[in-house]
Amino acid sequence: MNSINRRSVLLAGLGVAGAGALAACSGGSGSGGGNALVNPSGSAVAAAEKKRKGTGRQQKLTLTAAPAVIDLGGGVMPKTWAFDGRTPGKEVRLSVGDTLVAELSNQLPNKTTTSIHWHGIALRNDMDGVPPATQTAVRAGSTFTYRFVADAPGTYFFHPHVGVQLDRGLYAPLIVEDPKETLVYDDEWVVLLDDWVDGVTGTPDEVFAELKQGMGGMDMGESASPSSSGMEGHDMGDMGGMDMGDSASPSASSSSGGMSMKFMLMGAESDLLGGDAGDVKYPHHLINGRVAADPDVYTGKPGKKVRLRIINAGGDTAYRVALGDHKLTVTHADGFPVRHQEVDALLVGMGERYDVLVTLGDGVFPLVALAEGKNANGLALVRTGSGSAPKATVSPKELDGMIMSASQLRAADDVRLKSAKTDVTHQIKLTGGMDKYNWAINGTPFDMNDPDAYPILIEEGQRVRLDFVNDTDMWHPMHLHGHTYQLGDSGPRKDTSIVLPKKKLSVFFDADNPGQWMLHCHNAYHGEAGMMANVAYRA
């Protein structure tokens, strides 16, 4: 890529915002002995909910989670789990201050429990959808009603928070509109990105079972030797002699050291992500539930201004997104406004959302979601005039132009945190590696059976600093439930941020939403392996 020098300047800041000298980790991140935590359904949660400004309007819906055969286009018809028989699920849209009343009906097979997490929404703690921390898992054949005020406008989505169900078809966009919106545009297009394995080469549970065996049992020469600490990602530096050519094809399956490699991806490399790009071979990358060979088409008119709401609902893939022959003006990150910035392409990690404005040209244009480091892509089309559709593998020049990552953005003035003294700093050390597949926070894998064992303790009213320190050889999109933090002193307001390998990222938030909140890697498999912690308010 000859534009690497131009790009490297822009990317130098990724994952390093406000990384100054690390403040000492405050006490209280150890065991929860003697610390009473706010109950997710307690009086402090109810009091915080009362303060939310509501319109009094309710939007009621039922979401039925059940097995479904879905049509991904191009003759691809996998059996998966979906909401109401479709993937993505039907968009949910409400106005800021409205109350969502959503009944989840669990019709999943084999006594499978489930839940819904409303990703990015600062809502009441007992509606956050994280069993067993904030609710009892919804049993098969039963229902649970989520009821909360959505008091922050933005682009969000929802998905289960049980096992690796995130990597099935159970997800849908959630848009909270602002009646006082100052952005001017003619139309809107919600763009959901997803990496797809379920019902094609296997299930996410089978993927996780294989990954959990780790690379320790595989004969990989020196890269998995004890001397390399067992804390590496796939350090491909030692694997140059391996033929990685077929590693991304669904049929590629080798056996090394007696271990089948049906799902584990080797050799996914990305400069933007600091090396190893991902763990999992996905046969398809989808935009709005369609494969690249049979894409979703947005039809518009030349000269019209369109707001794209881009959501990465994937399990293990960051996407580099560009619209051929167009510039993108970034307006929002994770639902919150930023100072507008014009770019060629965006880097979007799992769980991240970006809103962009684009003024449409005349013709047929590819919207490409390059699966970063995986030699594959998702595709949708924008059609405003005559012209033939590009090939599924089209690679517009914008993908190698100015690539936006969160560290170059600045929060809009009206959403920047007021300057305040930091009351508590917690070091969030990201640990583990592919060797033992022992992903964790501060060296301790999270145990869903004992969610308040090692809380990261905070108190209502505090200004909290989290110092993410990535000790691993892999990038991690770190997501905090129930809050929106700011990157550094003036960076964007976000709830999910890429932390690059061997880098530090400092974020700040106000402890204004009491409860127990998950902080985790939004790689579905890293989070399930244990890279998760409970950010808990003291009672």
Phi, psi and omega per residue, in radians:
M1 nan 1.864 -3.019
N2 -1.231 -0.216 -3.115
S3 -1.606 0.288 -3.037
I4 -1.052 -0.619 -3.096
N5 -1.190 -0.745 3.112
R6 -1.067 -0.702 -3.107
R7 -1.251 -0.685 -2.969
S8 -1.096 -0.564 3.095
V9 -1.092 -0.791 -3.088
L10 -1.170 -0.520 -3.020
L11 -1.647 -0.103 -3.046
A12 -0.958 -0.549 -3.049
G13 -1.481 -0.161 -3.009
L14 -1.040 2.193 3.066
G15 1.391 0.132 -3.077
V16 -2.169 0.121 -3.053
A17 -0.991 2.329 3.075
G18 0.973 0.617 -2.986
A19 -1.456 -0.049 3.135
G20 -0.208 -2.913 3.093
A21 -1.143 2.403 -3.120
L22 -1.208 2.274 3.036
A23 -1.273 2.686 -3.133
A24 -1.088 2.506 3.121
C25 -1.261 2.214 3.132
S26 -1.245 2.693 3.094
G27 -1.098 2.859 3.042
G28 1.842 -0.058 3.074
S29 -1.575 0.095 -3.131
G30 -1.481 -2.576 -3.093
S31 -1.182 2.704 -3.037
G32 -1.430 0.246 -3.072
G33 -0.966 2.175 3.047
G34 1.387 0.000 3.135
N35 -1.817 1.985 3.070
A36 -1.401 2.286 -3.094
L37 -1.816 2.655 3.062
V38 -1.070 2.291 3.101
N39 -1.334 2.336 -3.110
P40 -0.975 -0.417 3.100
S41 -1.942 0.314 -3.024
G42 -1.423 -3.104 -3.047
S43 -1.154 -0.590 -3.138
A44 -1.124 -0.665 3.118
V45 -1.174 -0.766 3.129
A46 -1.094 -0.682 -3.135
A47 -1.141 -0.722 3.121
A48 -1.134 -0.654 -3.138
E49 -1.149 -0.636 3.130
K50 -1.073 -0.525 -3.086
K51 -1.339 -0.292 -3.102
R52 -1.196 2.398 -3.134
K53 -1.427 2.065 -3.118
G54 -2.022 2.723 3.109
T55 -1.536 -0.264 -3.030
G56 1.506 -0.241 3.109
R57 -1.358 2.542 3.077
Q58 -2.071 2.473 2.978
Q59 -2.044 2.075 -3.066
K60 -1.879 2.413 3.042
L61 -2.669 2.812 3.026
T62 -2.035 2.316 3.099
L63 -2.023 2.022 -3.125
T64 -1.795 1.983 3.086
A65 -1.543 2.066 -3.045
A66 -2.722 2.815 3.039
P67 -1.091 2.555 3.133
A68 -2.694 2.567 2.920
V69 -1.701 2.103 -3.053
I70 -1.997 2.721 -3.108
D71 -1.801 1.885 3.127
L72 -1.595 0.114 -3.101
G73 1.500 2.858 3.091
G74 1.060 0.413 3.139
G75 1.396 0.095 3.132
V76 -1.539 1.983 -3.036
M77 -2.266 1.254 -3.076
P78 -1.354 2.712 2.968
K79 -1.588 2.229 -3.102
T80 -2.525 -2.910 2.952
W81 -1.975 2.431 -3.070
A82 -2.605 2.836 2.993
F83 -1.494 2.078 3.047
D84 0.974 0.623 2.957
G85 1.334 0.232 -3.121
R86 -2.496 2.615 3.080
T87 -2.336 2.222 -0.137
P88 -1.094 2.814 3.052
G89 -1.158 2.957 -3.113
K90 -1.102 2.349 3.137
E91 -1.049 2.393 3.033
V92 -1.876 2.229 -3.070
R93 -2.336 2.275 3.092
L94 -2.527 2.961 3.115
S95 -1.643 2.662 -3.118
V96 -0.991 2.341 -3.106
G97 1.630 -0.223 3.089
D98 -1.230 2.679 3.056
T99 -1.715 2.177 3.049
L100 -1.577 2.249 3.064
V101 -2.099 1.745 -3.011
A102 -2.082 2.021 3.093
E103 -1.581 2.093 3.044
L104 -1.590 2.122 3.053
S105 -1.872 2.019 -3.084
N106 -1.594 1.849 3.076
Q107 -1.980 0.500 -3.139
L108 -1.301 2.692 -3.065
P109 -1.401 2.975 2.968
N110 0.975 0.674 3.102
K111 0.986 0.549 -3.116
T112 -1.317 2.205 3.054
T113 -1.490 2.816 3.122
T114 -2.697 -3.087 3.112
S115 -2.879 3.071 2.982
I116 -2.227 2.215 2.988
H117 -1.827 2.282 -3.088
W118 -1.661 1.539 -2.872
H119 -1.155 2.095 3.076
G120 1.672 -0.241 -3.095
I121 -1.463 2.236 3.017
A122 -1.464 1.676 -3.020
L123 -2.149 -3.115 3.125
R124 -1.212 2.508 -2.920
N125 -1.056 -0.659 -3.065
D126 -1.362 0.038 3.067
M127 -1.914 0.146 -3.027
D128 -1.335 -0.305 2.978
G129 1.386 0.606 -3.136
V130 -2.066 1.588 3.085
P131 -1.302 2.516 -0.086
P132 -1.625 0.145 -3.015
A133 -1.135 -0.779 -3.041
T134 -2.034 -0.182 3.091
Q135 -2.813 2.861 2.983
T136 -1.369 2.414 3.115
A137 -0.994 2.527 -3.131
V138 -1.411 2.030 -3.079
R139 -1.261 2.690 3.073
A140 -1.034 2.377 -3.140
G141 1.517 -0.038 -3.130
S142 -2.103 3.100 -3.083
T143 -2.246 2.801 3.017
F144 -2.537 2.381 -3.128
T145 -1.854 2.099 3.051
Y146 -1.558 2.307 -3.129
R147 -2.441 2.063 -3.141
F148 -2.769 2.721 3.047
V149 -1.518 2.239 3.075
A150 -1.689 1.689 -2.986
D151 -1.789 0.161 3.072
A152 -2.218 2.120 3.125
P153 -1.165 2.737 3.057
G154 2.657 -3.102 -3.140
T155 -1.748 2.033 -3.109
Y156 -2.301 -3.138 2.981
F157 -2.685 3.006 3.123
F158 -2.349 2.656 -3.047
H159 -2.834 2.884 3.124
P160 -1.234 2.833 3.050
H161 -2.282 0.818 3.108
V162 -2.267 2.176 3.123
G163 0.954 -2.414 3.120
V164 -1.896 0.557 3.115
Q165 -1.094 -0.392 3.066
L166 -0.910 -0.538 -3.044
D167 -1.597 0.252 2.972
R168 -1.756 -2.708 -3.055
G169 -1.684 0.259 -3.036
L170 -1.555 1.300 3.088
Y171 -2.709 2.748 3.131
A172 -2.832 2.725 3.115
P173 -1.331 2.586 3.046
L174 -2.254 1.985 -3.079
I175 -1.956 2.148 3.063
V176 -1.859 1.945 -3.049
E177 -1.505 2.594 3.114
D178 -1.836 1.981 3.140
P179 -1.089 -0.341 3.131
K180 -1.741 0.370 -3.108
E181 -0.903 2.256 3.133
T182 -1.693 -0.225 3.110
L183 -1.156 2.425 3.100
V184 -1.911 2.161 3.106
Y185 -2.763 2.862 -3.035
D186 -1.662 -0.475 -3.051
D187 -2.739 3.001 -3.085
E188 -2.379 2.519 3.099
W189 -2.409 2.044 3.086
V190 -1.515 2.230 -3.028
V191 -2.107 1.859 3.128
L192 -1.752 2.181 3.129
L193 -1.767 2.475 3.137
D194 -2.729 2.498 3.008
D195 -1.705 2.349 -2.935
W196 -2.161 2.176 3.041
V197 -2.180 -0.525 -2.905
D198 -1.061 2.211 3.092
G199 1.338 0.035 3.112
V200 -1.877 -1.115 3.088
T201 -1.898 -0.174 -3.130
G202 2.903 -2.908 3.100
T203 -1.961 2.793 3.061
P204 -1.001 -0.574 3.107
D205 -1.141 -0.646 3.080
E206 -1.205 -0.665 3.078
V207 -1.024 -0.861 -3.082
F208 -1.119 -0.690 3.130
A209 -1.051 -0.688 3.129
E210 -1.251 -0.785 -3.131
L211 -1.053 -0.675 -3.067
K212 -1.095 -0.382 3.090
Q213 -1.180 -0.345 3.111
G214 1.272 3.073 3.135
M215 -1.674 -0.024 -3.080
G216 -1.041 -0.593 -3.113
G217 -1.452 -0.065 -3.079
M218 -1.665 2.517 -3.124
D219 -1.469 1.649 -3.043
M220 -2.022 0.450 -3.115
G221 1.184 -2.391 -3.014
E222 -1.414 -0.303 -2.914
S223 -1.136 -0.409 -3.141
A224 -1.926 0.325 -3.106
S225 -1.270 2.676 -3.113
P226 -0.998 -0.526 -3.073
S227 -1.171 -0.298 3.129
S228 -1.655 0.413 2.904
S229 1.310 -0.190 3.134
G230 1.193 0.151 -3.075
M231 -1.905 0.227 -3.052
E232 -1.510 2.810 2.879
G233 -1.406 -2.710 3.045
H234 -1.349 1.690 -3.137
D235 -1.368 1.638 -2.986
M236 -1.296 -0.103 3.121
G237 -1.009 -0.572 -3.101
D238 -1.579 0.068 -2.994
M239 -2.043 0.392 -3.054
G240 -1.008 -0.468 -3.085
G241 -1.398 -0.121 -3.080
M242 -1.469 2.472 3.080
D243 -1.407 1.834 -3.093
M244 -1.678 0.103 -2.990
G245 -0.971 -0.729 -3.055
D246 -1.667 0.159 -2.920
S247 -1.089 -0.414 -3.085
A248 -1.665 0.023 -3.107
S249 -1.514 2.463 -3.069
P250 -1.050 -0.450 -3.078
S251 -1.446 -0.278 -3.077
A252 -1.160 2.055 3.099
S253 -2.606 2.027 -3.108
S254 -2.000 2.913 3.084
S255 -2.168 2.113 -3.074
S256 -2.284 2.196 -3.110
G257 1.065 0.491 3.087
G258 1.423 -0.014 -3.091
M259 -1.824 2.259 3.110
S260 -1.234 2.507 3.082
M261 -2.119 1.142 -3.123
K262 -1.335 -0.605 -3.002
F263 -2.021 -0.438 -3.052
M264 -1.249 2.249 -3.110
L265 -1.661 2.244 3.075
M266 -1.907 2.563 2.984
G267 1.402 0.282 3.068
A268 -1.388 1.895 -3.039
E269 -2.109 2.374 3.096
S270 -2.524 2.172 3.051
D271 -1.110 -0.662 -3.104
L272 -1.095 -0.542 -3.096
L273 -1.746 0.157 3.050
G274 1.334 0.379 3.113
G275 2.279 -2.040 -3.043
D276 -1.126 2.156 -3.012
A277 -1.620 -0.383 -3.079
G278 3.090 2.956 -3.013
D279 -1.828 -0.418 -2.815
V280 -2.040 2.374 3.005
K281 -1.405 2.067 3.079
Y282 -1.919 2.223 3.117
P283 -1.231 -0.398 -3.107
H284 -2.456 2.594 2.985
H285 -2.147 2.184 -2.946
L286 -1.906 2.555 2.845
I287 -2.110 2.117 -3.092
N288 0.907 0.745 3.028
G289 1.287 0.328 -3.134
R290 -2.183 2.461 3.069
V291 -1.308 2.796 -3.067
A292 -1.087 -0.520 -3.099
A293 -1.277 -0.251 -3.084
D294 -2.534 1.224 -2.839
P295 -1.376 2.782 2.937
D296 -1.161 2.496 -3.121
V297 -2.161 2.208 2.993
Y298 -1.717 2.200 -3.141
T299 -1.864 2.198 -3.120
G300 -2.511 -2.893 -3.117
K301 -2.141 2.497 3.122
P302 -1.006 2.488 3.096
G303 1.512 -0.210 3.135
K304 -1.376 2.570 3.126
K305 -1.746 2.189 -3.060
V306 -2.094 2.397 3.031
R307 -1.649 2.076 3.045
L308 -1.681 2.233 3.021
R309 -1.854 1.827 -2.999
I310 -1.747 2.169 -3.065
I311 -2.208 2.198 3.040
N312 -1.689 1.804 3.133
A313 -1.684 0.265 -3.053
G314 -1.260 2.952 3.140
G315 -1.697 -0.530 -2.975
D316 -2.609 0.231 -2.981
T317 -2.260 2.243 2.922
A318 -1.548 2.496 -3.135
Y319 -2.035 2.424 2.979
R320 -1.755 2.009 -2.946
V321 -1.926 2.303 3.091
A322 -2.585 2.649 3.039
L323 -1.947 2.025 -3.078
G324 -0.878 2.322 3.084
D325 1.121 0.382 3.101
H326 -2.369 2.641 2.935
K327 -1.690 2.647 3.109
L328 -1.980 2.323 3.051
T329 -1.827 1.946 -3.098
V330 -1.314 2.219 -3.113
T331 -2.045 -0.470 -3.083
H332 -2.510 2.567 3.007
A333 -2.198 2.183 -3.138
D334 0.878 0.665 3.055
G335 1.616 -0.275 -3.047
F336 -1.852 2.436 -3.070
P337 -1.164 2.530 3.060
V338 -2.155 2.855 2.970
R339 -1.093 2.282 -3.025
H340 -1.066 2.434 3.129
Q341 -2.488 2.280 -3.131
E342 -1.593 2.293 -3.093
V343 -2.445 2.955 3.044
D344 -1.576 -0.630 -3.031
A345 -2.633 2.829 -3.131
L346 -2.164 2.484 2.973
L347 -1.758 2.107 -3.028
V348 -2.162 1.944 3.085
G349 -1.405 2.926 3.132
M350 -1.025 2.304 3.126
G351 1.549 -0.245 3.123
E352 -1.433 2.658 3.048
R353 -2.351 2.437 3.036
Y354 -2.306 2.432 2.985
D355 -1.821 2.362 3.116
V356 -2.365 2.646 3.002
L357 -1.838 2.491 3.106
V358 -2.490 2.377 3.067
T359 -1.709 2.067 -2.936
L360 -1.309 2.385 2.988
G361 -1.469 -2.992 -3.078
D362 -1.874 2.044 3.118
G363 2.500 -2.634 3.102
V364 -2.149 2.203 -2.999
F365 -2.264 2.447 3.130
P366 -1.504 2.223 2.889
L367 -1.653 1.940 -3.019
V368 -1.917 2.316 2.981
A369 -1.950 1.657 3.134
L370 -1.260 2.153 3.087
A371 -1.262 1.774 -2.945
E372 -0.946 2.090 3.085
G373 1.360 0.014 -3.018
K374 -1.942 0.059 3.040
N375 1.015 0.762 -3.141
A376 -2.740 2.891 3.110
N377 -2.685 2.760 2.929
G378 -1.699 2.744 -3.078
L379 -2.521 2.418 2.883
A380 -2.345 2.895 -3.106
L381 -2.117 2.527 2.969
V382 -1.942 2.089 -3.108
R383 -2.071 2.076 3.097
T384 -2.128 -0.086 -3.104
G385 -2.855 -2.824 -3.105
S386 -1.385 2.847 3.131
G387 2.462 2.734 -3.125
S388 -1.604 2.682 -3.131
A389 -1.248 2.456 3.082
P390 -1.250 2.917 3.089
K391 -1.137 2.741 3.135
A392 -1.057 -0.455 -3.063
T393 -1.696 0.257 -3.075
V394 -0.961 2.498 -3.112
S395 -2.319 1.532 -3.103
P396 -1.097 2.615 -3.079
K397 -1.052 -0.451 -3.116
E398 -1.044 -0.441 3.127
L399 -1.064 -0.428 3.131
D400 -1.904 0.290 3.106
G401 -1.575 -2.450 3.128
M402 -1.383 1.990 -3.040
I403 -1.810 2.188 -3.066
M404 -1.536 2.290 2.886
S405 -2.231 2.867 -2.932
A406 -1.004 -0.541 -3.032
S407 -1.147 -0.346 3.107
Q408 -1.512 -0.118 -3.097
L409 -1.559 2.729 3.064
R410 -2.179 2.442 3.111
A411 -1.093 2.481 2.979
A412 -1.069 2.614 -3.021
D413 -0.965 -0.672 -3.028
D414 -1.345 -0.148 3.099
V415 -2.031 0.004 3.119
R416 -1.180 2.458 3.111
L417 -1.093 2.437 3.030
K418 -1.137 2.506 -3.113
S419 -1.195 2.395 -3.087
A420 -2.729 2.722 3.092
K421 -1.231 2.428 3.086
T422 -1.328 2.203 -3.117
D423 -1.533 -0.570 -3.100
V424 -2.607 2.421 3.091
T425 -2.123 2.269 3.074
H426 -2.066 2.274 3.010
Q427 -1.488 2.169 -3.141
I428 -1.913 1.635 -3.072
K429 -1.516 2.154 3.121
L430 -1.599 2.114 -2.993
T431 -2.260 2.878 3.063
G432 1.974 -3.011 -3.125
G433 -3.086 3.129 -3.111
M434 -1.310 -0.409 -3.046
D435 -0.996 -0.901 3.133
K436 -1.914 -0.013 -3.045
Y437 0.845 0.926 -3.040
N438 -1.967 0.831 -3.124
W439 -1.055 2.395 -3.064
A440 -2.785 3.004 2.971
I441 -1.985 2.265 -3.107
N442 0.944 0.583 3.022
G443 1.361 -0.025 -3.105
T444 -2.060 1.957 3.102
P445 -1.099 2.425 -3.139
F446 -1.209 2.430 3.134
D447 -1.993 1.890 -3.118
M448 -1.095 -0.343 3.108
N449 -1.370 -0.241 -3.130
D450 -2.462 1.158 -2.935
P451 -1.140 -0.365 3.136
D452 -1.841 0.476 -3.112
A453 -1.223 -0.786 -3.075
Y454 -2.246 1.171 -3.045
P455 -1.242 2.634 2.928
I456 -1.636 1.848 -2.900
L457 -1.517 2.319 3.039
I458 -2.381 2.954 3.132
E459 -2.249 2.563 -3.140
E460 -0.996 2.377 3.136
G461 1.629 -0.182 -3.125
Q462 -1.367 2.615 2.840
R463 -1.594 2.083 -3.007
V464 -1.897 2.380 3.014
R465 -1.980 2.265 3.021
L466 -1.960 2.184 3.054
D467 -1.812 1.764 3.060
F468 -1.334 2.151 3.127
V469 -2.109 1.883 -3.057
N470 -1.553 1.775 3.131
D471 -1.476 -0.022 -3.032
T472 -1.696 3.039 3.108
D473 -1.680 0.347 -3.096
M474 -2.363 2.650 3.086
W475 -1.372 2.669 3.133
H476 -2.438 2.195 3.021
P477 -1.476 1.868 -3.002
M478 -1.639 2.140 -3.026
H479 -2.005 2.260 3.058
L480 -1.899 2.209 3.111
H481 -1.351 2.636 2.918
G482 1.307 0.002 -3.068
H483 -2.580 2.801 2.945
T484 -2.094 2.162 -3.135
Y485 -1.798 2.908 3.117
Q486 -1.947 2.374 3.077
L487 -1.365 2.031 3.120
G488 1.067 -2.689 -3.044
D489 -1.405 -0.511 -3.039
S490 -2.492 0.216 -3.133
G491 -1.261 -3.107 -3.077
P492 -1.193 2.737 3.000
R493 -1.487 2.193 -3.066
K494 -2.516 2.944 2.978
D495 -2.138 -0.140 -3.140
T496 -2.438 2.206 -3.087
S497 -2.453 2.481 3.089
I498 -1.318 2.206 3.014
V499 -1.972 2.022 -3.044
L500 -1.330 2.754 3.138
P501 -1.035 2.407 3.084
K502 1.097 0.357 3.136
K503 -2.034 2.930 3.081
K504 -2.076 2.559 3.067
L505 -2.428 2.165 3.122
S506 -1.827 2.295 3.109
V507 -2.278 2.715 -3.084
F508 -2.254 2.489 3.015
F509 -2.635 2.795 3.077
D510 -1.664 2.258 -3.126
A511 -1.362 1.487 -3.022
D512 -2.169 0.249 -3.090
N513 -2.454 1.434 -2.969
P514 -1.064 2.623 3.116
G515 2.574 -2.772 3.080
Q516 -2.128 2.105 -2.939
W517 -2.195 2.285 3.112
M518 -1.271 2.455 2.979
L519 -2.166 2.053 -3.006
H520 -2.705 2.832 2.994
C521 -1.262 2.289 -3.114
H522 -1.531 0.167 2.807
N523 -1.242 2.041 -3.008
A524 -0.950 -0.602 -3.040
Y525 -1.450 -0.625 3.073
H526 -1.171 -0.747 3.138
G527 -1.079 -0.777 -3.119
E528 -1.189 -0.535 3.114
A529 -1.238 -0.362 3.081
G530 2.401 0.017 3.137
M531 -1.424 1.283 -3.034
M532 -2.719 2.611 3.082
A533 -2.566 2.874 -3.135
N534 -1.851 1.932 3.032
V535 -1.518 1.826 -2.915
A536 -2.037 2.366 3.056
Y537 -1.390 2.374 3.008
R538 -1.210 2.448 3.099
A539 -1.286 nan nan
